[in-house]
Amino acid sequence: MAFTPCAFHGAKYTGGANTFFLRLVRGQESRGGKIQVCADCATLALDYLSQRAVKVSEGDRFLEYTDPVACGNDGSDVGAGYWTLYGNAYPRGMAESQWYMRVCNTCADAVAEDLHLDDVQARP
């Protein structure tokens, strides 16, 4: 049984934690932080990132990528004052990976909700 509950679904779980550092940043504003989740929710988080974000690295290897110009959530133009999602994933039994995504102002709350970023700040 895990010592802390899964940050995504809130219940305790068997097996070790999968750790993610997910932060949505715009200027001095920041949402998110360290998140520990169960294996099933880690798969959900990795699927979410792989469908929306750009993978920057995997293990010791940095990947070639094009800087995104569209919102990773809805594909719209990010416009001025957009948010950037920075993510480090440490899933158990897999190589660590780093992720990057631009997010328009309209989608920032939805992305934060999908990844439970505001829940992290509410914790002591």
Secondary structure, 3 states (H helix, E strand, C coil): CCCCCCCCCCCCCCCCCEEEEEEEEECCEEEEEEEEECHHHHHHHHHHHHHHCEEEEECCEECCCCCCCECCCCCCECCCCCEEEEEEEECCCCCCEEEEEEECCCCHHHHHHHCCHHHHHHCC
